[in-house]
Amino acid sequence: MGGDRMEAPIYSPSHSYASPEAIRKGLQAWQAALAQFDKAAHILEASGHPLKRGLIEFLRRPKRELIVNFPVQMDDGSIRMFTGYRVHHNAVRGPTKGGIRYQPDVTLEEVRALAMWMTWKCALVNIPYGGAKGGVAVDPNSLSPRELERLTRRYATEISLLMHPGGDVPAPDVGTNPQVMAWTPTPCTPASPSPPWSPGNPWRSGGRWGGWRPPAAG
């Protein structure tokens, strides 16, 4: 057959339906994260402070990963399927912490890399958190406010088995904001009837002053 052919979306258990470009981008991010960690481990070994046996492999792998495929009702009454992710890289230093991003090309590998980087960020500034990250493959600008709320609440419900007081702290990221965080309440338990604040929530919805700024602002 002649002429150029468009690359069709690829399906796999780890990606759901994602474009080849999105898959390549995610894999590149994860490979970059691993390369950076391996370089740091080598520098430690060369300086006479090698990591303990088995610790390198432990830190190269995420603690847990969740992929969710969920339906959302659109304003016209139709049903549309979305794919979301939540990754906990490491929880040794404390509860996991990391943003939730809404981007059309989000993949599991990209979220995994971002969760690993969040672990290093928290450790470098010596705060008692581990690294996490979440995301939904969606263009938030293509949704109405009601559709965005329904998507957010459904995503939060789907990943709620990983979200609990003192265990995981969500925050805004690319494509999300304080309003989105207000739609993703942390589930309560009998031992902790009041959920802890989310750093990206509006102040009147359990957040704190100065708790949100645009991602990558420094």
Buried (B, 14 or more C-beta within 10 A) or exposed (E): EEEEEEEEEEEEEBBBBBBEEBBBBBBEBBEEBBEBBEEEBEEEEEEEEEBEEEEBEEBBEBBEBBBBEBEBBBEEEEEEEBBBBBBBBBBEBBBBBBBBBBBBBBBBBBBBBBBBBBBBBBBEEEEEBBBBBBBBBBEBEEBEEEBBBBBBBBBBBBBBEBBBBEBBBBBBBBBBBBBBBBBBBBBEEEEEEEBBBBBBBBEEBBBEEEBBEEBEEE
